[in-house]
Amino acid sequence: MKNIYFLGECMVELRAMSESKLHQSFAGDVYNSAVYLKRCYPDVGTSLVTALGQDSLSKQMLTRFKSEELNTQFVFAHDDKVPGMYYIETDDTGERSFTYWRSDSAAKKVVDFLNADIVEQLSSGDMFFFSGISLAVIEESARDKFWKTIEQLKNAGVKIVFDPNYRARLWKDTDETKAQYHLAFSLADITLPGVEDLTTLYDIHSVEAVIDYLKPYKIQEIIVKNGPESVITKEGETLLSHTIIPVTHVVDTTSAGDAFNGVYLGARLSGRTTTDAVQLAAKAAGTVIQQPGAIIPKDIFQLAMTEAGI
């Protein structure tokens, strides 16, 4: 069995159903990716590496992880921290805005739990995924230990996967972000940037410019997402452009990129070509944005993916 580990934060999601009613769920970029991967590829061992609290919401969240058949061996329980929370609103075009409460998030402490024994266990995996949000959330004082862990995993043969997923509000300034992204790109075997992720940081405005920027890092597999327009992949020296059929009925774009990432990586772990993986990942993203919320109903998602050939 192939194994992938997703390090990051899952949060409590609140979404308005009416003026007086909220819907509560759980979401977060790495969690969303893990869920959609596992739904498509149940034979891939899919683990979350995160920290929760001891409170009732943490216990509900852990139960939800298990209901999605995610491995919770590396979901740690902090003594006095709690999960972060956000409130999401979407406009008529499906674009979203967020209000966050995460200053006391247990996920900030996840690196504290990565002792030598845990890192040795993670070293037996096939892929280890983290995002720009994962990097921003963990405490600044823990970053040196985090990078040493990533180096150890890479040296053990684990493929390191990085999605920049830039969120300006999570960072002190762009200099801090660029310093951390430089380390991430230097260690990544696979990266999945969106063009817009790099525009603010590096004044990059096109897929071609992203490829050029990343060239010195010698990343084996680059997947550049350009919204609904196209996806460009570079595997070794092979550069391919993949046409994406845009979705016309957009309800909520919350986890489009997350669904893409999860299904792409699951497809690659299952032996699919980059071309097949992109098409399946694009179908997943297109399905997710036609439903409200980050995690859409399992039956709707799996029917669409079965029709796509999974």
Secondary structure as a PSIPRED ss2 file (coil, helix, strand):
# PSIPRED VFORMAT (PSIPRED V4.0)

   1 M C   1.000  0.000  0.000
   2 K C   1.000  0.000  0.000
   3 N E   0.000  0.000  1.000
   4 I E   0.000  0.000  1.000
   5 Y E   0.000  0.000  1.000
   6 F E   0.000  0.000  1.000
   7 L E   0.000  0.000  1.000
   8 G C   1.000  0.000  0.000
   9 E C   1.000  0.000  0.000
  10 C C   1.000  0.000  0.000
  11 M E   0.000  0.000  1.000
  12 V E   0.000  0.000  1.000
  13 E E   0.000  0.000  1.000
  14 L E   0.000  0.000  1.000
  15 R E   0.000  0.000  1.000
  16 A E   0.000  0.000  1.000
  17 M E   0.000  0.000  1.000
  18 S E   0.000  0.000  1.000
  19 E C   1.000  0.000  0.000
  20 S C   1.000  0.000  0.000
  21 K E   0.000  0.000  1.000
  22 L E   0.000  0.000  1.000
  23 H E   0.000  0.000  1.000
  24 Q E   0.000  0.000  1.000
  25 S E   0.000  0.000  1.000
  26 F E   0.000  0.000  1.000
  27 A E   0.000  0.000  1.000
  28 G C   1.000  0.000  0.000
  29 D H   0.000  1.000  0.000
  30 V H   0.000  1.000  0.000
  31 Y H   0.000  1.000  0.000
  32 N H   0.000  1.000  0.000
  33 S H   0.000  1.000  0.000
  34 A H   0.000  1.000  0.000
  35 V H   0.000  1.000  0.000
  36 Y H   0.000  1.000  0.000
  37 L H   0.000  1.000  0.000
  38 K H   0.000  1.000  0.000
  39 R H   0.000  1.000  0.000
  40 C H   0.000  1.000  0.000
  41 Y C   1.000  0.000  0.000
  42 P C   1.000  0.000  0.000
  43 D C   1.000  0.000  0.000
  44 V C   1.000  0.000  0.000
  45 G E   0.000  0.000  1.000
  46 T E   0.000  0.000  1.000
  47 S E   0.000  0.000  1.000
  48 L E   0.000  0.000  1.000
  49 V E   0.000  0.000  1.000
  50 T E   0.000  0.000  1.000
  51 A E   0.000  0.000  1.000
  52 L E   0.000  0.000  1.000
  53 G C   1.000  0.000  0.000
  54 Q C   1.000  0.000  0.000
  55 D C   1.000  0.000  0.000
  56 S H   0.000  1.000  0.000
  57 L H   0.000  1.000  0.000
  58 S H   0.000  1.000  0.000
  59 K H   0.000  1.000  0.000
  60 Q H   0.000  1.000  0.000
  61 M H   0.000  1.000  0.000
  62 L H   0.000  1.000  0.000
  63 T H   0.000  1.000  0.000
  64 R H   0.000  1.000  0.000
  65 F H   0.000  1.000  0.000
  66 K H   0.000  1.000  0.000
  67 S H   0.000  1.000  0.000
  68 E C   1.000  0.000  0.000
  69 E C   1.000  0.000  0.000
  70 L C   1.000  0.000  0.000
  71 N E   0.000  0.000  1.000
  72 T C   1.000  0.000  0.000
  73 Q C   1.000  0.000  0.000
  74 F C   1.000  0.000  0.000
  75 V E   0.000  0.000  1.000
  76 F E   0.000  0.000  1.000
  77 A E   0.000  0.000  1.000
  78 H C   1.000  0.000  0.000
  79 D C   1.000  0.000  0.000
  80 D C   1.000  0.000  0.000
  81 K C   1.000  0.000  0.000
  82 V E   0.000  0.000  1.000
  83 P C   1.000  0.000  0.000
  84 G C   1.000  0.000  0.000
  85 M E   0.000  0.000  1.000
  86 Y E   0.000  0.000  1.000
  87 Y E   0.000  0.000  1.000
  88 I E   0.000  0.000  1.000
  89 E E   0.000  0.000  1.000
  90 T E   0.000  0.000  1.000
  91 D C   1.000  0.000  0.000
  92 D C   1.000  0.000  0.000
  93 T C   1.000  0.000  0.000
  94 G C   1.000  0.000  0.000
  95 E C   1.000  0.000  0.000
  96 R E   0.000  0.000  1.000
  97 S E   0.000  0.000  1.000
  98 F E   0.000  0.000  1.000
  99 T E   0.000  0.000  1.000
 100 Y E   0.000  0.000  1.000
 101 W E   0.000  0.000  1.000
 102 R C   1.000  0.000  0.000
 103 S C   1.000  0.000  0.000
 104 D C   1.000  0.000  0.000
 105 S E   0.000  0.000  1.000
 106 A H   0.000  1.000  0.000
 107 A H   0.000  1.000  0.000
 108 K H   0.000  1.000  0.000
 109 K H   0.000  1.000  0.000
 110 V H   0.000  1.000  0.000
 111 V H   0.000  1.000  0.000
 112 D H   0.000  1.000  0.000
 113 F H   0.000  1.000  0.000
 114 L C   1.000  0.000  0.000
 115 N C   1.000  0.000  0.000
 116 A H   0.000  1.000  0.000
 117 D H   0.000  1.000  0.000
 118 I H   0.000  1.000  0.000
 119 V H   0.000  1.000  0.000
 120 E H   0.000  1.000  0.000
 121 Q H   0.000  1.000  0.000
 122 L H   0.000  1.000  0.000
 123 S C   1.000  0.000  0.000
 124 S C   1.000  0.000  0.000
 125 G C   1.000  0.000  0.000
 126 D C   1.000  0.000  0.000
 127 M E   0.000  0.000  1.000
 128 F E   0.000  0.000  1.000
 129 F E   0.000  0.000  1.000
 130 F E   0.000  0.000  1.000
 131 S E   0.000  0.000  1.000
 132 G H   0.000  1.000  0.000
 133 I H   0.000  1.000  0.000
 134 S H   0.000  1.000  0.000
 135 L H   0.000  1.000  0.000
 136 A H   0.000  1.000  0.000
 137 V H   0.000  1.000  0.000
 138 I C   1.000  0.000  0.000
 139 E C   1.000  0.000  0.000
 140 E H   0.000  1.000  0.000
 141 S H   0.000  1.000  0.000
 142 A H   0.000  1.000  0.000
 143 R H   0.000  1.000  0.000
 144 D H   0.000  1.000  0.000
 145 K H   0.000  1.000  0.000
 146 F H   0.000  1.000  0.000
 147 W H   0.000  1.000  0.000
 148 K H   0.000  1.000  0.000
 149 T H   0.000  1.000  0.000
 150 I H   0.000  1.000  0.000
 151 E H   0.000  1.000  0.000
 152 Q H   0.000  1.000  0.000
 153 L H   0.000  1.000  0.000
 154 K H   0.000  1.000  0.000
 155 N H   0.000  1.000  0.000
 156 A C   1.000  0.000  0.000
 157 G C   1.000  0.000  0.000
 158 V C   1.000  0.000  0.000
 159 K E   0.000  0.000  1.000
 160 I E   0.000  0.000  1.000
 161 V E   0.000  0.000  1.000
 162 F E   0.000  0.000  1.000
 163 D E   0.000  0.000  1.000
 164 P C   1.000  0.000  0.000
 165 N C   1.000  0.000  0.000
 166 Y C   1.000  0.000  0.000
 167 R C   1.000  0.000  0.000
 168 A H   0.000  1.000  0.000
 169 R H   0.000  1.000  0.000
 170 L H   0.000  1.000  0.000
 171 W C   1.000  0.000  0.000
 172 K C   1.000  0.000  0.000
 173 D C   1.000  0.000  0.000
 174 T H   0.000  1.000  0.000
 175 D H   0.000  1.000  0.000
 176 E H   0.000  1.000  0.000
 177 T H   0.000  1.000  0.000
 178 K H   0.000  1.000  0.000
 179 A H   0.000  1.000  0.000
 180 Q H   0.000  1.000  0.000
 181 Y H   0.000  1.000  0.000
 182 H H   0.000  1.000  0.000
 183 L H   0.000  1.000  0.000
 184 A H   0.000  1.000  0.000
 185 F H   0.000  1.000  0.000
 186 S H   0.000  1.000  0.000
 187 L H   0.000  1.000  0.000
 188 A C   1.000  0.000  0.000
 189 D C   1.000  0.000  0.000
 190 I E   0.000  0.000  1.000
 191 T E   0.000  0.000  1.000
 192 L C   1.000  0.000  0.000
 193 P C   1.000  0.000  0.000
 194 G E   0.000  0.000  1.000
 195 V H   0.000  1.000  0.000
 196 E H   0.000  1.000  0.000
 197 D H   0.000  1.000  0.000
 198 L H   0.000  1.000  0.000
 199 T H   0.000  1.000  0.000
 200 T H   0.000  1.000  0.000
 201 L H   0.000  1.000  0.000
 202 Y H   0.000  1.000  0.000
 203 D C   1.000  0.000  0.000
 204 I C   1.000  0.000  0.000
 205 H C   1.000  0.000  0.000
 206 S C   1.000  0.000  0.000
 207 V H   0.000  1.000  0.000
 208 E H   0.000  1.000  0.000
 209 A H   0.000  1.000  0.000
 210 V H   0.000  1.000  0.000
 211 I H   0.000  1.000  0.000
 212 D H   0.000  1.000  0.000
 213 Y H   0.000  1.000  0.000
 214 L H   0.000  1.000  0.000
 215 K H   0.000  1.000  0.000
 216 P H   0.000  1.000  0.000
 217 Y H   0.000  1.000  0.000
 218 K C   1.000  0.000  0.000
 219 I C   1.000  0.000  0.000
 220 Q C   1.000  0.000  0.000
 221 E E   0.000  0.000  1.000
 222 I E   0.000  0.000  1.000
 223 I E   0.000  0.000  1.000
 224 V E   0.000  0.000  1.000
 225 K E   0.000  0.000  1.000
 226 N E   0.000  0.000  1.000
 227 G C   1.000  0.000  0.000
 228 P C   1.000  0.000  0.000
 229 E C   1.000  0.000  0.000
 230 S E   0.000  0.000  1.000
 231 V E   0.000  0.000  1.000
 232 I E   0.000  0.000  1.000
 233 T E   0.000  0.000  1.000
 234 K E   0.000  0.000  1.000
 235 E E   0.000  0.000  1.000
 236 G C   1.000  0.000  0.000
 237 E C   1.000  0.000  0.000
 238 T E   0.000  0.000  1.000
 239 L E   0.000  0.000  1.000
 240 L E   0.000  0.000  1.000
 241 S E   0.000  0.000  1.000
 242 H E   0.000  0.000  1.000
 243 T E   0.000  0.000  1.000
 244 I C   1.000  0.000  0.000
 245 I C   1.000  0.000  0.000
 246 P C   1.000  0.000  0.000
 247 V C   1.000  0.000  0.000
 248 T C   1.000  0.000  0.000
 249 H C   1.000  0.000  0.000
 250 V C   1.000  0.000  0.000
 251 V C   1.000  0.000  0.000
 252 D C   1.000  0.000  0.000
 253 T C   1.000  0.000  0.000
 254 T C   1.000  0.000  0.000
 255 S C   1.000  0.000  0.000
 256 A H   0.000  1.000  0.000
 257 G H   0.000  1.000  0.000
 258 D H   0.000  1.000  0.000
 259 A H   0.000  1.000  0.000
 260 F H   0.000  1.000  0.000
 261 N H   0.000  1.000  0.000
 262 G H   0.000  1.000  0.000
 263 V H   0.000  1.000  0.000
 264 Y H   0.000  1.000  0.000
 265 L H   0.000  1.000  0.000
 266 G H   0.000  1.000  0.000
 267 A H   0.000  1.000  0.000
 268 R H   0.000  1.000  0.000
 269 L H   0.000  1.000  0.000
 270 S C   1.000  0.000  0.000
 271 G C   1.000  0.000  0.000
 272 R C   1.000  0.000  0.000
 273 T C   1.000  0.000  0.000
 274 T H   0.000  1.000  0.000
 275 T H   0.000  1.000  0.000
 276 D H   0.000  1.000  0.000
 277 A H   0.000  1.000  0.000
 278 V H   0.000  1.000  0.000
 279 Q H   0.000  1.000  0.000
 280 L H   0.000  1.000  0.000
 281 A H   0.000  1.000  0.000
 282 A H   0.000  1.000  0.000
 283 K H   0.000  1.000  0.000
 284 A H   0.000  1.000  0.000
 285 A H   0.000  1.000  0.000
 286 G H   0.000  1.000  0.000
 287 T H   0.000  1.000  0.000
 288 V H   0.000  1.000  0.000
 289 I C   1.000  0.000  0.000
 290 Q C   1.000  0.000  0.000
 291 Q C   1.000  0.000  0.000
 292 P C   1.000  0.000  0.000
 293 G C   1.000  0.000  0.000
 294 A C   1.000  0.000  0.000
 295 I C   1.000  0.000  0.000
 296 I C   1.000  0.000  0.000
 297 P C   1.000  0.000  0.000
 298 K H   0.000  1.000  0.000
 299 D H   0.000  1.000  0.000
 300 I H   0.000  1.000  0.000
 301 F H   0.000  1.000  0.000
 302 Q H   0.000  1.000  0.000
 303 L H   0.000  1.000  0.000
 304 A H   0.000  1.000  0.000
 305 M H   0.000  1.000  0.000
 306 T H   0.000  1.000  0.000
 307 E H   0.000  1.000  0.000
 308 A H   0.000  1.000  0.000
 309 G C   1.000  0.000  0.000
 310 I C   1.000  0.000  0.000
